Amino acid sequence: MKKYFFFLLLFTSVNAQKLNNLHSPENIKLFADHLFSEKDFLRAALEYEKLPEDDSINFKIALSYQAIEKYDAALDRFAKINYESNLYHISQHQYFKTLLLSEQHDVLQRKIIISENTDYQKYLYISYLFTSDKLPGKDEFLKSFPSNEKVELSFFYEKKKNPPYKSSLTAGLLSALIPGSGKIYTGRIGDGITSFITVSLLSFLSYNNFTNDHDFRGWLFAGLGFFFYAGNIYGSAVSAEIYNSQVDYQFQKKLKEYLEQKNYFISE
Amino acid sequence: MKIICNIFLFLILLNNLSAQTEKEKWGKTETDYRINYHNEEIKNPEPKSYGEFFLHSVHSAYRFFISDVDGDNCPFQPSCSAFFVESVKETNIFQGSLMFFDRFTRDMNIFKKGNYPIIGGKFYDPVEQYTFTEEKNLLMPE
């Protein structure tokens, strides 16, 4: 009786193991899909890579790599998707999105100009918003995007066409006329007031010492005052440059946030 | 048998005594509490010209007579004196001096908080931002 029971147990165990093959392609795919839906993209990609390649697997791997910012690997996978596949169109959109995310603007612009496909024109224009002043007319620019997004996009267009830059020359000239005013012009009010007080004080001390026949101290304060004055002109010009780079940085940050929010105009 | 055991124990004792060879490792170490200078070149300058020799002499004198006595009080990183040396190296004596006087004005501003990113408890204000040449976007405060 014991022997029968033992053999029965052995048989069911072996059979159960055969039936529940955890590493079958179906199970791997189920597990990978679960990881993907849980946004565990790195592990999802590793699981998908164990499966034989097809378009849907490549697409999922590419999306996973895109999500974890392994853009080159994602681009490779998107490029492998067959032209005749149902996923080809959406993969091309994702491909251009990946190029935008990885800031490969040269590649993106070259590919879209060569393809002459009007569907992808919007990515070219978005890329222009990031990189250059080659933007087309406003109507032409807005034509490529959905009509309900035109208000916000026209805001970005205007900001790119007419960025609120400050002129280095103006800042320098203002500071040459009234010390510190160039810094106030670039938004550094505290620095501007400090500059004005320092240069004024040193000039007064110099004047006061010269009038009281303390020539050495007069020259000392005059020299110091001159260097602070010249430094303030230089600093004002640089301050305008820093202001401009902050404008660029903020513009790009807002644009990226907006595009992320709109999923780069790719329908789910 | 007893003799063999004693010899064996003696050998073990010898072996254990000679096992620790890196005795210095456990010794007291000299701790340097001074904050590192912005770069090693400034700490140990090797002047290449008379101009640099003069610059480093002034900087060393400043460090010896003022900075070391006064302490690490500059709110910026790099400190104003290190900024001066670096700015002269990056550009020239004239532009470097202008950059230094501009920095000194910024140092005197009592409302500077919020204008600079804070790294290591100091306002990060590197030379590269003021040379008109480098990309500045990466250095902007959030």
Interface residues (C-beta under 8 A of the other chain):
Chain A: R188 I189 G190 D191 I193 T194 S195 T198 F227 F228 A230 G231 N232 Y234 G235 A237 V238 E241 I242 S245 Q246 D248 Y249
Chain B: Q95 S97 L98 M99 F100 F101 D102 F104 T105 R106 M108 N109 I110 F111 K112 N115 Q129 Y130 F132 E135 K136 N137 M140
